[in-house]
């Protein structure tokens, strides 16, 4: 089931020339593979692309340097790179779900309060510390997990509140959900502001760095609980593609086509919150990926969610891998917060897209 016309195309505007879906997905996969090899080799300890491929294939020589390179690649760069790909894919798919659900290319997972809830919980843990963390979780073994767990719990709690408010008379109302998300976002960010006001200098630095986003927490141990959640959300989201295509025609027509509209709404919101909350808990707030990646795929390939969802996952992963590569190298040996890079690139680029859309609409009458 697919949508024949792009319901987000300006009236009177000529439809953009579409790139064949198979070609676009293959090109994105190839670009991601190349970026992966480059990202694994670039850093304070440089590894040549041929050496990266040899290490990944297991064809090693009796060389001490190669053993050292393999250790750097497998213990430091590989988990960070995997987190970058998961972050890009998860945020992009969450963005595509939210845009498809609200039928608005400017929609973002933050609309349902996921990021704000995570930020409020993280700020509470950083500033209030022992007052909000149970004594059983203050041991050295559990301490590294306190902040991610709190952020994840905060994102799910806020999403649950927004979902509860938006469900009127047994049916999920999208306008009510959107308004509830905006209100909860405002309240949560006000709470973050109060905690910032009460924070010490050290706590303020920690909170600021977390809010700017980073992949520094990318270790195999940290990835273990996050990977199945994000991958599961992506797979289940792609399975919703036909229903989202039907929903693009309007809720009434989707119901006539046999789609359980309320069930699709619930699943889309839960999956978007699960993917975003899991990632924000580990990386902090990283903006624009969920907004830009699905929009670009839609512009290139059309509105079919069977293409938009996997395409957004590949493009989102590519964008975050490249952004992290830039964050690690631009001010080396220091590291630029990843959220700054995505905002510096994503903000102006998305503004260009908006101006381009405005120009198309103006020329189309």
C-alpha positions in Angstrom: 0.0 0.0 0.0 1.5 3.3 -1.0 0.6 6.9 -1.5 0.5 7.9 -5.2 1.0 11.6 -4.6 3.1 13.6 -2.2 0.7 15.2 0.2 3.4 17.7 1.3 4.1 19.1 -2.2 3.1 22.7 -2.6 -0.1 23.3 -4.7 0.7 24.2 -8.2 4.4 23.2 -7.9 6.0 20.8 -10.3 6.9 17.5 -8.5 10.6 17.0 -8.0 12.4 14.4 -10.1 12.6 11.3 -8.0 15.6 9.1 -7.5 14.8 5.4 -7.8 14.4 3.9 -4.4 16.8 1.0 -4.9 19.5 3.3 -6.3 19.1 5.7 -3.4 19.3 3.0 -0.7 22.3 1.4 -2.4 24.1 4.7 -2.6 23.4 5.5 1.0 24.6 2.1 2.1 27.8 2.4 0.1 28.4 5.9 1.4 27.9 4.7 5.0 30.4 1.8 4.4 33.0 4.2 3.1 32.4 6.7 6.0 32.7 3.8 8.4 36.2 2.8 7.1 37.4 6.4 7.2 36.0 7.0 10.7 37.7 3.9 12.1 41.0 5.1 10.7 41.0 8.8 11.6 42.1 10.0 15.0 45.1 10.6 17.2 46.3 7.2 16.2 45.9 7.0 12.5 45.1 3.7 10.7 45.3 3.4 7.0 42.0 2.3 5.2 43.7 -0.8 3.9 44.8 -1.7 7.4 41.3 -1.1 8.7 39.9 -3.5 6.2 42.6 -6.1 6.9 41.8 -5.9 10.7 38.1 -6.1 10.1 38.5 -9.1 7.9 40.8 -10.8 10.4 43.7 -11.1 8.0 46.5 -9.9 10.3 50.2 -10.0 9.9 52.8 -10.6 12.6 53.2 -6.9 13.2 53.3 -5.3 16.6 51.9 -2.0 15.2 48.9 -3.9 13.7 48.2 -5.5 17.1 48.1 -2.0 18.6 46.0 -0.7 15.8 43.6 -3.6 16.2 43.3 -2.8 19.9 42.5 0.8 19.2 40.0 0.0 16.6 38.1 -2.8 18.5 38.1 -1.3 22.0 37.8 2.4 21.4 36.6 3.4 17.9 34.3 0.5 16.9 31.9 0.9 19.8 31.8 4.6 19.4 31.2 4.2 15.6 28.4 1.7 16.3 26.8 4.2 18.8 27.1 6.9 16.1 25.3 4.7 13.5 22.6 3.7 16.1 22.1 7.3 17.1 21.7 8.5 13.5 19.5 5.7 12.5 17.3 5.7 15.6 16.8 9.5 15.7 16.1 9.6 11.9 13.5 6.8 12.1 11.9 8.4 15.1 11.7 11.7 13.1 10.2 9.9 10.1 7.6 8.2 12.3 6.7 11.6 13.9 6.5 13.3 10.6 4.4 10.5 9.1 2.1 10.4 12.1 1.5 14.2 12.3 1.6 14.5 8.4 4.0 17.4 8.8 7.6 17.5 7.5 8.6 19.8 10.3 7.6 17.4 13.1 10.2 16.1 15.4 10.3 13.5 18.2 10.8 16.3 20.7 7.2 17.3 20.1 6.0 14.5 22.4 8.4 15.5 25.2 11.0 12.8 24.9 14.1 15.0 24.9 12.7 17.4 27.5 11.8 14.5 29.9 15.3 13.1 29.5 16.9 16.5 30.1 14.9 17.1 33.2 15.7 13.8 34.8 19.4 14.1 33.9 19.6 17.6 35.3 17.9 16.3 38.6 20.5 13.6 38.9 23.5 15.9 38.1 22.4 18.8 40.4 20.5 17.0 43.2 22.6 13.9 43.2 22.2 11.8 46.4 18.7 13.4 47.1 17.2 11.6 44.0 19.5 8.6 43.6 18.7 5.6 45.8 21.5 4.4 48.0 21.6 1.0 46.3 22.6 2.7 43.1 25.5 4.7 44.4 28.1 1.9 44.3 31.1 2.1 42.0 29.7 -0.6 39.7 26.3 1.1 39.2 27.4 4.7 39.2 28.1 5.0 35.4 24.5 3.8 34.7 22.6 6.2 37.0 22.5 9.1 34.5 21.5 7.1 31.4 18.8 5.2 33.4 17.4 8.4 34.9 17.3 10.1 31.4 15.6 7.1 29.9 13.1 6.9 32.7 12.4 10.6 32.4 11.8 10.4 28.7 9.4 7.5 29.0 7.5 9.2 32.0 6.9 12.4 30.0 5.9 10.4 26.9 3.4 8.5 29.1 1.9 11.7 30.5 1.6 13.3 27.0 0.0 10.1 25.7 -2.4 10.0 28.6 -3.5 13.6 28.0 -3.8 13.1 24.3 -6.1 10.1 24.6 -9.6 11.5 24.7 -12.7 9.2 24.8 -10.6 6.1 24.1 -9.1 7.6 20.9 -5.7 9.2 20.6 -6.1 12.8 19.3 -3.1 14.1 17.5 -3.8 17.8 17.9 -4.3 17.2 21.7 -1.2 15.1 21.9 0.8 17.9 20.1 -0.5 20.6 22.4 0.2 18.4 25.5 3.7 17.8 24.2 4.4 21.5 23.8 3.0 22.3 27.3 5.0 19.4 28.9 8.1 20.5 27.0 7.7 24.1 28.5 7.3 22.8 32.0 10.2 20.3 31.8 12.6 23.0 30.4 11.5 25.4 33.1 12.5 22.7 35.6 15.8 22.3 33.9 16.2 26.1 34.1 15.6 26.0 37.9 18.1 23.2 38.3 20.7 25.2 36.3 20.1 28.2 38.5 20.8 26.0 41.6 23.8 24.2 40.2 27.4 24.6 41.2 30.0 25.5 38.6 31.1 21.8 38.3 27.5 20.6 38.0 26.8 23.3 35.4 29.7 22.2 33.3 28.5 18.5 33.4 25.0 19.5 32.6 26.0 21.8 29.8 28.2 19.1 28.2 25.4 16.5 28.5 22.9 18.9 26.9 25.3 19.5 24.0 25.5 15.8 23.1 28.5 13.5 22.8 29.4 9.9 21.8 32.1 9.7 24.4 30.0 7.2 26.4 30.2 4.7 23.5 31.6 1.5 25.0 30.6 -2.1 24.4 29.3 -2.3 28.0 27.1 0.8 27.6 25.9 -0.3 24.1 24.6 -3.7 25.4 21.3 -2.5 26.8 20.7 0.2 24.2 21.3 -1.7 21.0 18.4 -4.2 21.2 16.0 -1.4 22.1 17.0 0.9 19.2 17.3 -1.9 16.6 13.9 -3.3 17.7 12.3 0.1 17.4 13.7 0.6 13.9 12.5 -2.8 12.7 9.0 -2.4 14.1 8.9 1.2 12.7 9.7 -0.1 9.2 6.9 -2.6 9.6 4.5 0.3 10.1 5.3 1.8 6.7 2.2 0.6 4.8 -0.1 1.8 7.6 1.7 5.2 7.6 1.2 5.4 3.8 -2.5 4.8 4.3 -2.7 7.4 7.1 -1.2 10.0 4.8 -4.5 9.8 2.8 -6.4 10.9 6.0 -7.7 9.0 9.0 -11.1 8.3 7.5 -9.7 6.8 4.2 -7.1 4.8 6.2 -9.9 3.2 8.2 -11.8 2.4 5.0 -8.6 0.6 3.8 -8.7 -1.5 7.0 -6.0 0.3 9.0 -6.5 0.4 12.8 -5.7 4.1 13.0 -5.6 4.4 16.8 -3.3 1.4 17.0 -0.9 2.9 14.5 -0.8 6.2 16.4 0.0 4.4 19.6 2.7 2.3 18.1 4.3 5.2 16.3 4.5 7.3 19.4 5.8 4.5 21.6 8.5 3.5 19.0 9.6 7.1 18.5 9.8 7.6 22.2 11.6 4.3 22.8 14.3 5.0 20.1 14.8 8.6 21.1 14.7 8.0 24.9 17.2 5.1 24.7 19.7 7.2 22.7 19.3 10.5 24.5 20.0 8.7 27.7 23.4 7.7 26.5 24.4 10.5 24.2 22.6 13.6 25.5 20.6 15.9 23.3 21.5 15.8 19.6 19.3 17.9 17.4 18.3 18.1 13.7 19.1 14.5 12.7 15.5 13.4 13.2 14.3 16.5 11.3 16.6 16.7 8.4 17.3 13.0 7.4 13.7 11.9 6.7 13.0 15.2 5.0 15.9 14.8 2.6 15.0 11.2 1.7 11.4 12.3 1.1 12.6 15.1 -1.2 14.8 12.7 -3.2 12.6 9.5 -3.3 9.1 10.6 -2.6 6.7 10.1 0.4 6.5 6.3 0.4 7.4 5.3 3.9 8.6 1.9 2.7 11.5 3.9 1.3 11.6 6.9 3.7 12.0 4.8 6.9 15.0 2.6 5.8 16.4 5.5 3.8 16.2 7.8 6.8 18.0 5.2 8.9 20.9 4.9 6.5 21.1 8.7 5.9 20.8 9.5 9.7 23.6 7.0 10.4 25.8 8.5 7.7 25.2 12.1 9.0 26.1 11.3 12.6 29.2 9.3 11.6 30.4 12.2 9.6 29.4 14.7 12.3 31.3 12.7 14.9 34.3 12.5 12.6 34.3 16.3 12.3 33.8 16.7 16.1 36.8 14.6 16.8 39.1 16.2 14.3 38.2 19.9 13.9 39.7 21.0 17.3 41.9 17.9 17.9 43.2 16.8 20.4 40.1 18.3 22.1 36.6 17.2 21.0 33.8 19.4 19.9 30.3 18.5 21.3 28.4 16.5 18.7 25.2 18.5 19.2 27.1 21.7 18.2 28.2 20.1 14.9 24.7 18.8 14.0 23.2 22.2 14.8 25.8 24.2 12.9 25.3 22.0 9.8 21.6 21.0 10.2 20.2 24.4 11.1 21.4 26.4 8.0 20.8 23.5 5.7 17.2 23.1 6.9 16.7 26.8 6.6 17.8 26.5 3.0 15.2 23.8 2.5 12.5 26.0 4.0 13.5 28.9 1.8 13.6 26.6 -1.3 10.1 25.3 -0.5 8.9 28.9 -0.1 10.4 29.8 -3.4 8.7 26.8 -5.1 5.4 27.7 -3.7 5.7 31.3 -4.8 6.7 30.3 -8.3 3.9 27.7 -8.5 1.3 30.4 -7.8 
